[in-house]
Amino acid sequence: GAGVSQTPSNKVTEKGKYVELRCDPISGHTALYWYRQSLGQGPEFLIYFQGTGAADDSGLPNDRFFAVRPEGSVSTLKIQRTERGDSAVYLCATPTWGQGWEQYFGPGTRLTVT
Amino acid sequence: GQNIDQPTEMTATEGAIVQINCTYQTSGFNGLFWYQQHAGEAPTFLSYNVLDGLEEKGRFSSFLSRSKGYSYLLLKELQMKDSASYLCAVRDSNYQLIWGAGTKLIIKP
């Protein structure tokens, strides 16, 4: 597609449930990043894909978080046993050459864990 | 550790000029970015500096001093639509982006 799309736009789930967040990046872009952003904070790096493989997953906070990108395009961020502290906006981005390989962000998924 | 500092909030008047400062301490430097983020929306790219000096783009300009670990974003002829958060981010030696917490800019008529 022409831009980065993310679904769902909003997700409300109960503590302890499993959620999947989807990112459909700019067509043909091999690099894909996941961030999460809490209110009043900048984006926090989670994981970076180069093609199908995770090139850097050092930002995943614990083993409840996992992400895949099986065909090198769409990516899914999976969170098991959700906790209230997981509530945030989850952003997906692909680097785009305009001036300095800046990040082009999708609209985000707002996750609320009750 | 790596750190980026910018003011939490600033207020300015429509039509005026405002300067948002950013200081950084990172492991290496491979460019500095400014992003604009309206409430409830994703960040959008504004400017990129990798060499010292001023980059001008319409009403927005961004300055970098690598020796001082300092940048600023200058917004001229402020409009109400400029009310947003402005995020400073530095790409470190591992080509990862380190983000500041953002400066919320409030524009008053």
Backbone of each chain as ProteinMPNN parsed JSONL, in Angstrom:
{"seq_chain_A": "GAGVSQTPSNKVTEKGKYVELRCDPISGHTALYWYRQSLGQGPEFLIYFQGTGAADDSGLPNDRFFAVRPEGSVSTLKIQRTERGDSAVYLCATPTWGQGWEQYFGPGTRLTVT", "coords_chain_A": {"N_chain_A": [[0.811, -1.198, 0.0], [0.185, 2.389, -0.122], [0.807, 3.662, 2.217], [1.563, 3.178, 5.749], [-0.397, 0.93, 7.471], [-2.397, 0.096, 10.331], [-3.99, -2.293, 12.353], [-6.112, -3.449, 15.016], [-7.52, -0.089, 15.281], [-8.173, 0.642, 17.793], [-8.058, -1.2, 20.805], [-9.533, -2.874, 23.38], [-8.964, -4.802, 26.16], [-9.177, -7.429, 28.605], [-7.281, -7.776, 31.579], [-4.799, -10.254, 31.533], [-5.577, -11.465, 29.169], [-4.926, -12.451, 25.713], [-3.504, -10.661, 22.995], [-3.356, -9.54, 19.586], [-1.67, -7.416, 17.413], [-1.686, -5.74, 14.374], [0.42, -4.845, 11.62], [0.663, -3.321, 8.515], [2.972, -2.642, 6.279], [4.577, -0.033, 4.261], [4.538, -0.826, 0.89], [6.982, -3.045, -0.328], [9.007, -2.234, 1.361], [11.712, -3.266, 3.258], [12.543, -3.008, 5.878], [11.161, -2.808, 9.149], [9.715, -1.389, 11.992], [8.675, -1.679, 15.399], [7.179, 0.266, 17.908], [6.294, 1.445, 21.19], [4.203, 3.815, 22.758], [3.712, 5.739, 25.535], [1.52, 7.979, 27.287], [2.606, 11.289, 27.095], [5.213, 10.645, 26.645], [8.074, 9.85, 24.579], [8.288, 7.721, 21.632], [8.981, 4.299, 22.374], [11.397, 2.007, 21.594], [10.755, -1.267, 20.399], [11.109, -3.609, 18.664], [12.887, -4.564, 15.694], [12.615, -5.382, 12.346], [14.284, -6.876, 9.598], [13.457, -7.68, 6.594], [12.212, -10.917, 6.876], [13.246, -11.606, 9.305], [13.943, -10.903, 12.777], [15.957, -8.322, 13.407], [16.775, -6.93, 15.604], [15.695, -7.332, 18.741], [15.848, -6.219, 21.17], [14.37, -4.384, 22.58], [11.999, -5.479, 23.419], [9.959, -5.869, 26.214], [9.648, -8.124, 27.902], [9.178, -11.728, 28.045], [6.53, -11.999, 27.404], [5.937, -10.624, 25.212], [5.985, -10.806, 21.706], [6.936, -10.875, 18.279], [6.203, -11.275, 14.803], [7.019, -11.715, 11.323], [6.318, -13.198, 8.882], [6.328, -13.326, 6.02], [7.79, -11.218, 5.261], [6.42, -8.869, 4.902], [3.615, -7.969, 6.096], [3.367, -7.543, 9.611], [2.973, -8.936, 12.875], [2.366, -8.1, 16.176], [2.465, -9.702, 19.191], [0.95, -10.125, 22.304], [1.016, -11.739, 25.292], [-0.911, -12.76, 28.144], [-1.838, -10.185, 29.098], [-1.11, -7.12, 30.845], [-2.05, -4.364, 32.969], [-0.157, -2.392, 32.746], [0.662, -2.64, 30.149], [-0.86, -1.045, 28.63], [-0.974, 1.309, 26.134], [-0.042, 3.244, 23.206], [0.623, 1.489, 20.337], [2.961, 1.63, 17.889], [3.812, 1.307, 14.492], [6.45, 1.435, 12.123], [8.157, 2.358, 9.1], [11.364, 2.863, 7.689], [11.975, 5.598, 5.596], [13.246, 7.086, 2.685], [13.744, 10.381, 2.706], [15.133, 12.564, 3.652], [16.927, 11.614, 5.59], [16.584, 8.846, 5.986], [14.217, 8.758, 7.544], [11.714, 7.815, 9.986], [8.608, 6.54, 8.97], [5.515, 6.618, 10.186], [2.786, 4.433, 11.059], [-0.76, 4.81, 11.868], [-1.117, 3.806, 14.405], [-2.054, 1.599, 17.15], [-4.253, 1.826, 19.745], [-3.981, 0.407, 22.77], [-5.798, -0.755, 25.455], [-5.749, -2.063, 28.601], [-7.824, -3.522, 30.857]], "CA_chain_A": [[0.0, 0.0, 0.0], [0.898, 3.642, -0.208], [1.267, 4.073, 3.53], [1.571, 2.155, 6.775], [-1.702, 0.801, 8.123], [-2.376, -0.729, 11.52], [-5.306, -2.697, 12.835], [-7.205, -2.478, 15.018], [-7.107, 1.239, 15.721], [-8.352, 0.605, 19.242], [-8.284, -2.525, 21.34], [-9.716, -2.933, 24.826], [-8.926, -6.19, 26.575], [-9.088, -7.627, 30.05], [-6.006, -8.259, 32.131], [-4.603, -11.69, 31.401], [-5.928, -11.949, 27.838], [-3.938, -12.413, 24.638], [-3.871, -9.747, 21.91], [-2.506, -9.436, 18.396], [-1.739, -6.125, 16.753], [-1.193, -5.972, 13.017], [0.982, -3.726, 10.867], [0.826, -3.544, 7.081], [3.875, -1.523, 5.987], [4.676, 0.468, 2.895], [4.855, -1.926, -0.008], [8.351, -3.164, -0.795], [10.001, -1.818, 2.348], [12.176, -4.459, 3.962], [12.716, -2.732, 7.308], [9.926, -2.491, 9.866], [9.947, -1.161, 13.422], [7.572, -1.535, 16.355], [7.408, 1.095, 19.075], [5.107, 1.758, 21.965], [4.273, 5.177, 23.279], [2.817, 6.067, 26.649], [1.132, 9.385, 27.304], [3.628, 12.22, 27.559], [6.537, 10.092, 26.407], [8.418, 9.577, 23.201], [8.19, 6.303, 21.287], [9.954, 3.385, 22.985], [11.709, 0.943, 20.642], [10.465, -2.644, 20.807], [11.73, -4.612, 17.809], [13.181, -4.122, 14.334], [12.713, -6.465, 11.368], [14.876, -6.677, 8.284], [12.847, -8.81, 5.9], [11.417, -11.806, 7.734], [13.901, -11.858, 10.579], [14.094, -9.833, 13.761], [17.357, -7.911, 13.461], [17.041, -6.417, 16.944], [14.483, -7.42, 19.578], [16.315, -5.861, 22.505], [13.402, -3.514, 23.239], [10.827, -6.203, 23.95], [10.126, -5.745, 27.661], [9.73, -9.431, 28.552], [8.817, -12.823, 27.141], [5.116, -11.978, 27.04], [5.864, -9.915, 23.935], [6.6, -11.528, 20.595], [6.499, -10.329, 16.998], [6.565, -12.073, 13.635], [6.846, -11.103, 9.999], [6.633, -14.442, 8.167], [6.551, -13.18, 4.579], [8.557, -10.004, 5.021], [5.596, -7.68, 4.684], [2.786, -7.747, 7.278], [3.932, -7.979, 10.886], [2.032, -9.031, 13.98], [2.916, -8.024, 17.528], [1.616, -10.552, 20.033], [1.166, -9.916, 23.726], [0.338, -12.76, 26.1], [-1.185, -12.461, 29.562], [-1.706, -8.732, 29.166], [-1.133, -6.445, 32.136], [-2.514, -2.975, 32.83], [1.0, -1.601, 32.323], [0.865, -2.75, 28.704], [-1.708, -0.038, 27.983], [-0.159, 2.305, 25.429], [-0.248, 3.232, 21.757], [1.638, 0.694, 19.671], [3.215, 2.242, 16.594], [4.632, 0.592, 13.52], [7.076, 2.422, 11.249], [9.165, 1.912, 8.143], [12.269, 3.953, 7.295], [11.701, 6.098, 4.252], [14.263, 8.081, 2.322], [13.333, 11.726, 2.317], [16.376, 13.281, 3.906], [17.863, 10.849, 6.404], [15.919, 7.592, 6.354], [13.338, 9.036, 8.667], [10.663, 6.844, 10.216], [7.258, 6.868, 8.526], [4.697, 5.88, 11.142], [1.373, 4.142, 10.898], [-1.619, 5.569, 12.792], [-1.03, 3.257, 15.75], [-3.142, 0.887, 17.823], [-4.347, 2.186, 21.162], [-4.32, -0.767, 23.568], [-6.199, -0.502, 26.841], [-5.931, -3.301, 29.374], [-8.654, -3.169, 32.023]], "C_chain_A": [[0.846, 1.249, 0.0], [1.464, 4.068, 1.12], [1.301, 2.892, 4.462], [0.175, 2.106, 7.404], [-1.583, -0.152, 9.301], [-3.806, -1.053, 11.93], [-5.15, -3.54, 14.098], [-6.697, -1.096, 15.418], [-7.211, 1.352, 17.235], [-8.623, -0.819, 19.677], [-8.399, -2.419, 22.857], [-9.775, -4.412, 25.208], [-8.817, -6.278, 28.086], [-7.701, -8.126, 30.422], [-5.95, -9.776, 32.013], [-4.916, -12.252, 30.02], [-4.759, -11.815, 26.869], [-4.417, -11.452, 23.548], [-2.873, -9.823, 20.772], [-2.751, -8.085, 17.753], [-1.046, -6.269, 15.397], [-0.667, -4.694, 12.388], [1.164, -4.142, 9.417], [1.687, -2.391, 6.558], [3.785, -1.042, 4.553], [5.185, -0.656, 1.996], [6.321, -1.889, -0.429], [9.417, -2.759, 0.202], [10.414, -3.012, 3.199], [12.312, -4.249, 5.462], [11.388, -2.331, 7.925], [10.244, -2.421, 11.346], [8.624, -1.167, 14.18], [8.052, -0.671, 17.518], [6.147, 1.061, 19.926], [5.314, 3.122, 22.612], [3.228, 5.348, 24.383], [2.576, 7.557, 26.647], [2.265, 10.254, 27.853], [5.049, 11.725, 27.389], [6.806, 9.988, 24.913], [8.237, 8.098, 22.9], [9.321, 5.502, 21.919], [10.165, 2.221, 22.017], [11.381, -0.426, 21.22], [11.278, -3.648, 19.994], [11.869, -4.061, 16.401], [13.343, -5.361, 13.455], [13.454, -5.986, 10.128], [14.414, -7.888, 7.482], [12.0, -9.63, 6.859], [11.987, -11.965, 9.133], [13.983, -10.644, 11.484], [15.574, -9.501, 13.89], [17.745, -7.427, 14.851], [15.741, -6.478, 17.728], [14.795, -7.016, 21.011], [15.331, -4.986, 23.276], [12.178, -4.223, 23.767], [10.968, -6.301, 25.467], [10.252, -7.075, 28.396], [9.206, -10.484, 27.591], [7.318, -12.917, 26.879], [4.91, -11.335, 25.664], [6.617, -10.694, 22.865], [6.091, -10.905, 19.299], [6.989, -11.216, 15.871], [6.335, -11.27, 12.374], [7.16, -12.191, 8.971], [6.927, -14.292, 6.68], [7.273, -11.883, 4.245], [7.733, -8.782, 4.689], [4.797, -7.388, 5.955], [3.486, -8.292, 8.524], [2.838, -7.992, 11.942], [2.798, -8.988, 15.29], [1.938, -8.761, 18.438], [1.97, -10.318, 21.498], [0.335, -10.941, 24.489], [0.107, -12.228, 27.506], [-1.044, -10.952, 29.816], [-1.845, -8.212, 30.592], [-1.553, -4.996, 31.908], [-1.38, -2.063, 32.363], [1.314, -1.698, 30.84], [0.028, -1.717, 27.95], [-0.841, 1.078, 27.418], [-0.639, 2.355, 23.984], [0.922, 2.479, 21.136], [1.762, 1.178, 18.228], [4.115, 1.354, 15.749], [5.221, 1.641, 12.569], [8.021, 1.746, 10.264], [10.057, 3.087, 7.78], [12.034, 4.315, 5.843], [12.735, 7.148, 3.905], [13.593, 9.363, 1.85], [14.551, 12.604, 2.445], [17.391, 12.395, 4.624], [17.335, 9.498, 6.826], [15.082, 7.789, 7.612], [12.256, 7.965, 8.771], [9.329, 7.39, 9.708], [6.325, 5.988, 9.341], [3.303, 5.571, 10.624], [0.576, 4.889, 11.944], [-1.613, 5.029, 14.213], [-2.256, 2.466, 16.166], [-3.119, 1.293, 19.284], [-4.834, 0.973, 21.924], [-4.643, -0.341, 24.993], [-6.47, -1.828, 27.524], [-6.654, -2.943, 30.667], [-8.506, -4.185, 33.159]], "O_chain_A": [[2.07, 1.186, 0.108], [2.483, 4.757, 1.171], [1.1, 1.75, 4.048], [-0.36, 3.135, 7.817], [-0.78, -1.085, 9.284], [-4.702, -0.211, 11.865], [-4.166, -4.266, 14.24], [-5.552, -0.961, 15.85], [-6.437, 2.065, 17.874], [-9.335, -1.559, 18.999], [-7.488, -1.938, 23.531], [-10.554, -5.176, 24.637], [-8.416, -5.325, 28.754], [-7.045, -8.818, 29.644], [-6.902, -10.484, 32.341], [-4.561, -13.393, 29.724], [-3.753, -11.166, 27.156], [-5.602, -11.432, 23.216], [-1.698, -10.13, 20.973], [-3.894, -7.664, 17.572], [0.037, -6.844, 15.294], [-1.217, -3.611, 12.586], [1.747, -5.187, 9.127], [1.188, -1.276, 6.406], [3.024, -1.57, 3.742], [6.153, -1.342, 2.325], [6.839, -0.848, -0.832], [10.608, -2.918, -0.068], [9.57, -3.687, 3.788], [12.21, -5.201, 6.236], [10.593, -1.614, 7.317], [10.946, -3.274, 11.888], [7.595, -0.722, 13.672], [9.155, -0.841, 18.038], [5.071, 0.698, 19.45], [6.428, 3.517, 22.959], [2.034, 5.131, 24.18], [3.351, 8.316, 26.065], [2.806, 9.991, 28.926], [5.986, 12.316, 27.927], [5.888, 10.031, 24.094], [8.051, 7.301, 23.82], [10.463, 5.958, 21.991], [9.211, 1.528, 21.663], [11.686, -0.714, 22.378], [12.04, -4.438, 20.551], [11.089, -3.214, 15.966], [14.108, -6.271, 13.778], [13.279, -4.857, 9.671], [14.922, -8.993, 7.671], [11.161, -9.083, 7.574], [11.29, -12.41, 10.045], [14.08, -9.507, 11.021], [16.353, -10.297, 14.415], [18.912, -7.504, 15.235], [14.792, -5.759, 17.418], [14.101, -7.415, 21.947], [15.444, -4.857, 24.495], [11.388, -3.623, 24.496], [11.995, -6.77, 25.958], [10.915, -7.134, 29.432], [8.835, -10.175, 26.459], [6.879, -13.838, 26.191], [3.858, -11.482, 25.041], [7.729, -11.174, 23.086], [4.946, -10.458, 19.229], [8.05, -11.833, 15.964], [5.579, -10.298, 12.348], [8.166, -12.105, 8.267], [7.71, -15.069, 6.133], [7.356, -11.496, 3.079], [8.272, -7.768, 4.245], [5.262, -6.632, 6.808], [4.109, -9.354, 8.494], [1.91, -7.184, 11.917], [3.753, -9.738, 15.493], [0.74, -8.475, 18.45], [3.142, -10.314, 21.876], [-0.886, -11.002, 24.349], [0.836, -11.362, 27.99], [-0.239, -10.516, 30.639], [-2.574, -8.762, 31.418], [-1.431, -4.467, 30.804], [-1.619, -1.078, 31.665], [2.131, -0.936, 30.323], [0.204, -1.543, 26.744], [-0.071, 1.709, 28.142], [-1.53, 1.604, 23.588], [2.082, 2.805, 21.391], [0.804, 1.142, 17.456], [5.055, 0.735, 16.247], [4.557, 2.627, 12.248], [8.605, 0.702, 10.556], [9.563, 4.197, 7.582], [11.91, 3.448, 4.978], [13.066, 8.0, 4.729], [12.979, 9.433, 0.785], [14.957, 13.29, 1.507], [18.579, 12.423, 4.304], [17.62, 9.049, 7.936], [15.232, 7.074, 8.603], [11.923, 7.298, 7.792], [8.967, 8.536, 9.973], [6.338, 4.765, 9.208], [2.719, 6.337, 9.858], [1.154, 5.535, 12.818], [-2.056, 5.715, 15.134], [-3.344, 2.633, 15.616], [-2.114, 1.131, 19.976], [-5.976, 0.548, 21.751], [-3.857, 0.345, 25.646], [-7.311, -2.612, 27.084], [-6.155, -2.156, 31.471], [-9.134, -4.036, 34.207]]}, "seq_chain_B": "GQNIDQPTEMTATEGAIVQINCTYQTSGFNGLFWYQQHAGEAPTFLSYNVLDGLEEKGRFSSFLSRSKGYSYLLLKELQMKDSASYLCAVRDSNYQLIWGAGTKLIIKP", "coords_chain_B": {"N_chain_B": [[24.474, 6.237, 30.322], [22.054, 6.747, 27.684], [20.569, 9.816, 26.746], [18.053, 12.203, 26.187], [17.073, 15.51, 26.365], [14.401, 17.748, 26.581], [12.249, 20.601, 26.853], [9.243, 20.214, 28.78], [6.837, 21.512, 28.263], [5.688, 24.314, 26.379], [4.547, 27.651, 25.796], [3.176, 29.812, 23.388], [2.415, 32.674, 21.314], [0.03, 33.134, 18.731], [1.288, 33.869, 15.523], [3.764, 34.596, 16.449], [7.266, 33.746, 17.186], [8.85, 30.709, 18.091], [11.25, 28.822, 19.916], [12.354, 25.597, 20.308], [14.265, 23.704, 22.366], [16.738, 21.086, 22.393], [18.767, 18.832, 24.018], [21.357, 16.394, 23.955], [22.779, 13.24, 24.927], [24.402, 10.695, 23.719], [25.347, 7.371, 22.624], [27.437, 7.686, 20.294], [26.688, 9.327, 17.134], [24.452, 9.719, 14.543], [22.829, 11.457, 13.205], [20.089, 13.741, 13.677], [16.681, 14.095, 14.396], [13.594, 15.846, 14.031], [10.241, 15.606, 14.972], [6.736, 16.106, 14.518], [3.846, 15.808, 16.493], [0.501, 15.564, 16.613], [-2.186, 15.569, 18.958], [-3.382, 12.365, 19.675], [-2.558, 11.347, 17.295], [-0.103, 9.852, 15.014], [3.502, 10.364, 15.101], [4.923, 12.736, 12.806], [7.375, 13.335, 10.346], [9.568, 16.127, 10.494], [12.152, 17.436, 10.238], [15.666, 16.994, 9.529], [18.951, 16.779, 10.707], [22.371, 16.383, 10.179], [24.832, 17.443, 9.881], [26.624, 20.231, 11.332], [24.88, 23.271, 11.816], [22.29, 25.282, 10.267], [19.172, 24.202, 9.075], [16.738, 25.097, 6.853], [13.262, 25.111, 6.318], [10.711, 26.289, 4.972], [8.42, 27.628, 7.225], [9.615, 26.399, 9.311], [12.693, 25.757, 10.977], [15.732, 24.039, 11.681], [18.411, 23.579, 13.899], [21.756, 22.466, 14.48], [24.363, 21.594, 16.735], [26.96, 19.638, 16.976], [29.198, 19.417, 18.622], [28.337, 20.529, 20.979], [26.234, 18.929, 21.618], [23.569, 19.638, 20.965], [20.49, 20.893, 19.792], [18.035, 22.867, 18.112], [14.617, 23.579, 17.342], [13.036, 25.837, 15.323], [10.178, 27.699, 15.062], [8.376, 29.748, 13.008], [6.083, 32.533, 12.528], [3.759, 31.57, 13.903], [0.986, 29.368, 13.841], [-2.349, 28.393, 14.745], [-2.685, 25.719, 14.205], [-0.214, 24.693, 14.684], [-0.095, 23.857, 17.24], [0.905, 21.231, 19.11], [2.803, 18.279, 19.977], [6.343, 18.234, 19.99], [8.894, 16.242, 18.983], [12.186, 15.268, 19.651], [14.755, 13.323, 18.26], [17.555, 11.162, 18.272], [19.816, 9.432, 16.223], [21.746, 6.734, 17.061], [25.06, 5.213, 17.436], [24.512, 2.613, 16.777], [22.604, 2.879, 14.95], [20.06, 3.124, 15.965], [17.1, 4.81, 16.999], [16.99, 7.221, 19.499], [14.727, 8.62, 21.615], [13.401, 11.757, 22.71], [11.146, 12.925, 25.301], [9.368, 14.687, 24.299], [8.044, 17.953, 23.538], [5.355, 19.773, 24.512], [3.63, 22.048, 22.704], [1.807, 24.909, 23.142], [-0.364, 27.027, 21.558], [-1.522, 30.284, 21.754], [-4.231, 32.484, 20.968]], "CA_chain_B": [[23.292, 5.926, 29.536], [21.694, 7.684, 26.622], [19.573, 10.727, 27.276], [17.653, 13.375, 25.395], [16.298, 16.436, 27.188], [13.692, 18.861, 25.959], [11.252, 21.093, 27.813], [7.984, 19.466, 28.771], [5.744, 22.301, 27.698], [5.952, 25.72, 26.062], [3.382, 28.401, 25.331], [3.533, 30.933, 22.514], [1.273, 33.402, 20.762], [-0.173, 33.062, 17.287], [2.037, 34.87, 14.766], [5.094, 34.808, 17.028], [8.322, 32.774, 16.914], [9.21, 29.923, 19.266], [12.42, 27.952, 19.758], [12.294, 24.425, 21.175], [15.628, 23.189, 22.492], [16.952, 19.657, 22.637], [20.153, 18.457, 24.286], [21.444, 14.942, 23.919], [23.988, 12.495, 25.252], [24.146, 9.374, 23.132], [26.499, 6.576, 22.205], [27.593, 7.968, 18.872], [25.71, 10.237, 16.52], [24.257, 9.529, 13.106], [21.746, 12.305, 12.731], [19.066, 14.17, 14.636], [15.379, 14.277, 13.749], [12.466, 16.469, 14.715], [8.927, 15.126, 14.54], [5.557, 16.769, 15.071], [2.804, 14.843, 16.821], [-0.755, 16.105, 17.113], [-2.83, 14.699, 19.953], [-4.116, 11.228, 19.141], [-2.04, 10.947, 15.981], [1.268, 9.359, 14.982], [4.497, 11.387, 14.776], [5.252, 12.954, 11.4], [8.73, 13.871, 10.181], [9.705, 17.547, 10.185], [13.468, 17.862, 9.774], [16.815, 16.11, 9.769], [20.267, 17.427, 10.714], [23.498, 15.492, 10.451], [25.988, 18.338, 9.945], [26.377, 21.447, 12.094], [24.323, 24.399, 11.092], [20.859, 25.523, 10.206], [18.409, 23.712, 7.937], [15.487, 25.851, 6.808], [12.217, 24.493, 5.504], [9.505, 27.083, 5.13], [8.308, 28.314, 8.526], [10.361, 25.634, 10.305], [14.139, 25.626, 10.804], [16.346, 23.243, 12.735], [19.84, 23.866, 14.067], [22.518, 21.425, 15.17], [25.758, 21.728, 17.121], [27.358, 18.316, 17.455], [30.168, 19.556, 19.723], [27.594, 20.87, 22.197], [25.125, 17.996, 21.825], [22.458, 20.583, 21.093], [19.716, 21.236, 18.608], [16.764, 23.547, 18.351], [13.621, 23.699, 16.28], [12.508, 27.201, 15.329], [8.923, 27.803, 14.338], [8.05, 31.156, 12.767], [4.707, 32.851, 12.112], [2.994, 30.481, 14.487], [-0.435, 29.224, 13.547], [-3.022, 27.56, 15.753], [-2.488, 24.307, 13.855], [1.106, 24.257, 15.156], [-0.256, 23.289, 18.578], [1.231, 19.816, 18.982], [4.05, 17.921, 20.652], [7.495, 18.181, 19.092], [9.787, 15.204, 19.481], [13.573, 15.252, 19.197], [15.262, 11.953, 18.275], [18.927, 11.036, 17.787], [20.208, 8.096, 15.773], [23.03, 6.5, 17.724], [26.072, 4.486, 16.664], [23.892, 1.369, 16.312], [21.532, 3.298, 14.035], [18.772, 3.099, 16.644], [16.628, 6.134, 17.376], [16.752, 7.52, 20.904], [13.695, 9.654, 21.576], [13.038, 12.587, 23.84], [9.757, 12.772, 25.743], [8.521, 15.606, 23.55], [7.673, 19.262, 24.079], [3.997, 20.143, 24.137], [3.564, 23.468, 22.362], [0.457, 25.47, 23.198], [-0.448, 28.311, 20.858], [-2.659, 31.084, 22.198], [-4.565, 33.519, 19.976]], "C_chain_B": [[23.026, 7.001, 28.511], [20.521, 8.541, 27.099], [19.307, 11.863, 26.296], [16.742, 14.231, 26.257], [15.664, 17.517, 26.337], [12.623, 19.326, 26.941], [9.933, 20.351, 27.666], [6.883, 20.213, 28.042], [6.195, 23.728, 27.442], [4.661, 26.363, 25.569], [3.856, 29.567, 24.489], [2.261, 31.518, 21.916], [1.213, 33.241, 19.248], [0.559, 34.206, 16.582], [3.451, 35.086, 15.26], [6.075, 33.732, 16.565], [8.596, 32.003, 18.212], [10.382, 29.02, 18.941], [12.328, 26.83, 20.778], [13.682, 23.794, 21.188], [15.655, 21.704, 22.794], [18.445, 19.452, 22.899], [20.223, 16.943, 24.393], [22.802, 14.438, 24.372], [23.728, 11.072, 24.783], [25.45, 8.668, 22.824], [26.643, 6.739, 20.704], [26.471, 8.853, 18.347], [25.669, 9.981, 15.016], [23.029, 10.285, 12.629], [20.727, 12.593, 13.804], [17.802, 14.517, 13.87], [14.45, 15.075, 14.655], [11.179, 15.948, 14.078], [7.86, 15.978, 15.203], [4.506, 15.696, 15.355], [1.581, 15.571, 17.38], [-1.405, 15.076, 18.026], [-3.62, 13.589, 19.264], [-3.646, 10.754, 17.784], [-0.611, 10.433, 16.096], [2.23, 10.511, 14.714], [4.696, 11.501, 13.27], [6.576, 13.701, 11.311], [8.698, 15.349, 9.819], [11.058, 17.865, 9.569], [14.539, 16.884, 10.209], [18.085, 16.935, 9.7], [21.323, 16.372, 10.976], [24.812, 16.285, 10.515], [25.617, 19.573, 10.747], [25.773, 22.53, 11.213], [22.818, 24.384, 11.069], [20.268, 24.951, 8.923], [17.066, 24.426, 7.948], [14.511, 25.189, 5.862], [10.931, 25.252, 5.757], [9.486, 27.805, 6.462], [9.138, 27.619, 9.61], [11.843, 25.612, 9.954], [14.653, 24.768, 11.942], [17.842, 23.464, 12.7], [20.491, 22.725, 14.819], [23.917, 21.905, 15.5], [26.173, 20.39, 17.723], [28.324, 18.417, 18.635], [29.472, 19.863, 21.041], [26.479, 19.878, 22.498], [23.803, 18.723, 21.915], [21.803, 20.806, 19.746], [18.547, 22.112, 19.041], [15.908, 23.52, 17.107], [13.012, 25.093, 16.407], [11.252, 27.238, 14.482], [8.55, 29.275, 14.22], [6.579, 31.307, 12.388], [3.731, 31.785, 12.599], [1.515, 30.545, 14.116], [-1.052, 28.291, 14.579], [-2.785, 26.073, 15.471], [-1.112, 23.776, 14.265], [1.046, 23.724, 16.591], [-0.122, 21.775, 18.477], [2.399, 19.536, 19.921], [5.146, 17.811, 19.615], [8.544, 17.28, 19.718], [11.157, 15.328, 18.823], [14.064, 13.806, 19.292], [16.66, 11.929, 17.666], [19.19, 9.597, 17.372], [21.611, 7.831, 16.292], [23.973, 5.667, 16.85], [25.554, 3.148, 16.148], [22.735, 1.631, 15.352], [20.142, 3.078, 14.628], [18.402, 4.522, 17.026], [16.398, 6.208, 18.875], [15.836, 8.743, 20.938], [13.629, 10.47, 22.859], [11.564, 12.382, 24.166], [8.808, 13.722, 25.022], [8.249, 16.896, 24.295], [6.274, 19.588, 23.582], [3.952, 21.649, 23.919], [2.111, 23.913, 22.33], [0.487, 26.841, 22.542], [-1.711, 29.038, 21.318], [-2.94, 32.172, 21.177], [-4.159, 34.912, 20.448]], "O_chain_B": [[23.694, 8.034, 28.481], [19.607, 8.055, 27.764], [20.22, 12.401, 25.67], [15.758, 13.742, 26.813], [16.313, 18.121, 25.483], [12.146, 18.545, 27.764], [9.559, 19.92, 26.576], [6.098, 19.623, 27.299], [6.989, 24.283, 28.201], [3.797, 25.697, 24.998], [4.829, 30.237, 24.836], [1.182, 30.933, 22.005], [2.244, 33.218, 18.576], [0.462, 35.362, 16.992], [4.261, 35.698, 14.564], [5.774, 32.925, 15.686], [8.576, 32.58, 19.299], [10.495, 28.512, 17.825], [12.235, 27.084, 21.979], [14.204, 23.399, 20.146], [14.722, 21.147, 23.372], [19.283, 19.854, 22.093], [19.286, 16.291, 24.855], [23.824, 15.108, 24.224], [22.935, 10.342, 25.377], [26.514, 9.284, 22.771], [26.029, 6.002, 19.933], [25.463, 9.09, 19.012], [26.685, 10.019, 14.322], [22.287, 9.817, 11.765], [20.522, 11.799, 14.722], [17.856, 15.157, 12.82], [14.519, 14.984, 15.881], [11.042, 15.859, 12.858], [8.051, 16.503, 16.3], [4.303, 14.787, 14.55], [1.622, 16.123, 18.48], [-1.197, 13.871, 17.881], [-4.43, 13.852, 18.374], [-4.253, 9.867, 17.185], [0.018, 10.561, 17.146], [1.826, 11.532, 14.158], [4.646, 10.505, 12.548], [6.853, 14.593, 12.113], [7.922, 15.779, 8.966], [11.128, 18.487, 8.509], [14.353, 16.071, 11.115], [18.285, 17.702, 8.758], [21.186, 15.56, 11.891], [25.781, 15.843, 11.133], [24.442, 19.929, 10.839], [26.111, 22.676, 10.039], [22.163, 23.593, 11.749], [20.785, 25.178, 7.829], [16.336, 24.368, 8.938], [14.867, 24.762, 4.763], [10.155, 24.902, 6.647], [10.432, 28.519, 6.797], [9.345, 28.171, 10.691], [12.212, 25.469, 8.789], [14.087, 24.763, 13.035], [18.46, 23.53, 11.638], [19.875, 22.094, 15.678], [24.582, 22.536, 14.678], [25.783, 20.053, 18.841], [28.273, 17.594, 19.549], [29.969, 19.496, 22.105], [25.837, 19.981, 23.543], [23.005, 18.471, 22.817], [22.462, 20.893, 18.71], [18.131, 22.089, 20.199], [16.402, 23.448, 15.982], [12.533, 25.475, 17.475], [11.269, 26.85, 13.314], [8.425, 29.968, 15.23], [5.92, 30.348, 11.985], [2.988, 31.188, 11.821], [0.896, 31.609, 14.082], [-0.354, 27.497, 15.21], [-2.697, 25.268, 16.398], [-0.861, 22.572, 14.207], [2.037, 23.197, 17.096], [-0.939, 21.115, 17.834], [2.916, 20.441, 20.574], [4.914, 17.352, 18.496], [9.017, 17.521, 20.828], [11.27, 15.474, 17.606], [13.819, 13.136, 20.295], [16.918, 12.596, 16.664], [18.828, 8.66, 18.083], [22.544, 8.584, 16.015], [23.706, 5.448, 15.668], [26.096, 2.606, 15.185], [21.987, 0.721, 14.992], [19.171, 2.872, 13.9], [19.268, 5.34, 17.337], [15.703, 5.372, 19.452], [16.15, 9.778, 20.349], [13.783, 9.935, 23.957], [10.829, 11.749, 23.408], [7.589, 13.582, 25.12], [8.227, 16.929, 25.525], [6.037, 19.669, 22.377], [4.204, 22.428, 24.839], [1.293, 23.367, 21.589], [1.271, 27.708, 22.928], [-2.813, 28.49, 21.28], [-2.015, 32.726, 20.583], [-4.369, 35.892, 19.733]]}, "name": "protein", "num_of_chains": 2, "seq": "GAGVSQTPSNKVTEKGKYVELRCDPISGHTALYWYRQSLGQGPEFLIYFQGTGAADDSGLPNDRFFAVRPEGSVSTLKIQRTERGDSAVYLCATPTWGQGWEQYFGPGTRLTVTGQNIDQPTEMTATEGAIVQINCTYQTSGFNGLFWYQQHAGEAPTFLSYNVLDGLEEKGRFSSFLSRSKGYSYLLLKELQMKDSASYLCAVRDSNYQLIWGAGTKLIIKP"}
